[in-house]
Amino acid sequence: VRSPTEVADDSENDVDKDAWPNVSLKKVILNLTVLASVQAGVMNGAVTLLQARTVVVEKDVAHQRQTAQETAQSLETLANEVKNMKVRIDELHDNRPAPEPARGSDGAPDPWADFLNRKKFDKALQQHGISTISPDPTFQNCPTHYPRDEERSGRQIDMAFKRQLHIAPLTFATDRRLAIGSDHALIFADIFVANGPCRTRWRNDSRARWVNGQLGDDVIVDEEDLIAIAKNSTKPRASAKYKDSDEVIAAIRTARSSNLASDWKRAHRLRRRHRKDWQQQRLSAILGGDWDQYRCLQNEKKRIRGWWGSLLADKSAEQLAAEIHDHLAEKMTSMEGHSKWDAELDDVIQSLGVSLPFTPFQLHEVCAELQGMKARSAVGPDQVGVHLLRAIVAHDTLADGLLGLINHIVARQELPASWEHSFLALLAKIPQPQRPADLRPICVSDWFALASFRRFA
């Protein structure tokens, strides 16, 4: 017999079992609702992102369309300019005068010079003083190139040029091509040289000079003794630029003799490596306190090459020198015609009286003035530099002679004859000078004169 309590518990269990399907269904519905909400949020975010991207794409398309229109306008403008340039070129070509036939040194026609004149190459060559060498009249119509194809005939296509040399007309040795294994004839000519090499030497050397050894116990009486010491005991320093080593020179000679591509590549590779090592050594020296290397590096960066090329565009060096001389003479010549200017100046100097007695200079005063001068500056025609004067002041025997010469010149006002000569240097006022007025003249005078009279400044 079951008790009432047990009967009640069984009834509750029956009720729970009947309610479980309803609870499970509600959970499923709730999960579906949450999932639908999440998916709706994701879809809204995707739609928003897609709208933003659409706006960006529309802006890009508009910008590209505008850029395409501007490009089309630029191309149209450029096409019109090209058409106008073609019209101008045709007009200039039609109005160009016919070139005169070139003549060689012996009066014979020079076909290569005629060809260069027609092609307007003569101006480019004349800027550098280069001219063609005409062949000997015997070989005027002789070919220099013999094609390996037997069906083709030979032609004269080789050219030769000269610059600052006296060369005889060219001679062709056509049979030599068989000995050297080439399809070109051997071309040679005689070079006429009078009294050694005829290259142009720059005689006015104004580079800074340095004492290259111990000074002797000479006696300084006048400026001629000082000039002799400068010529015998000083010289310019060697340039610090890169120079090929013996290994590089040997590699280049090997490549020239063999003419193989591998040897040339090796020589070029070797030169690049040596140059790179030299640059590293120079930088190391600069970091170590080598001011000379630092100044050389700065000069290389600041140096402008070929700024005088535009001055020689349509004239020779002699014509340019004459124009510069006339320009400077016009600046230095008075239009009033004072022919007695030197005499008047001497009278003015003589009329000036000396109110105070002259006090001779002391050696330490000369030394102090020399310390304020730059030893790397250019020297004048007497080749006396600041470094030499400093070495003489520090010398036991020569110092007294230099001091006595300075005091004699200043006290007596007897200027040495060498002080009347100086170098004239021309510097560019603008990056590309076109005329003599664009050049600034400077005077490179005597450092000994500057040291003697600097105390009066």
Secondary structure, DSSP 8 states (H G I E B T S, - for coil): ---HHHHHHHHHHHHHHHHHHHHHHHHHHHHHHHHHHHHHHHHHHHHHHHHHHHHHHHHHHHHHHHHHHHHHHHHHHHHHHHHHHHHHHHHHHHH-------B-TTS-B-HHHHHHHHTT-HHHHHTTT-EE--B-GGGTT--SB--SSTTS--B-----EESS-EE--BEEETTHHHHHT-SB-EEE--EE-SSS------------EEE-S--------SHHHHHHHHHHHEEE----S----HHHHHHHHHHHHH--HHHHHHHHHHHHHHHHHHHHHHHHHHHTT-HHHHHHHHHHHH---STTGGGGSSS-HHHHHHHHHHHHHHHHS-TT--TTHHHHHHHHHHH----S------HHHHHHHHHTS-TTS---TT---HHHHHHHHTSTTHHHHHHHHHHHHHHHT---GGGG--EEEEEESSSS--SGGGEEEEEE--HHHHHHHGGG-
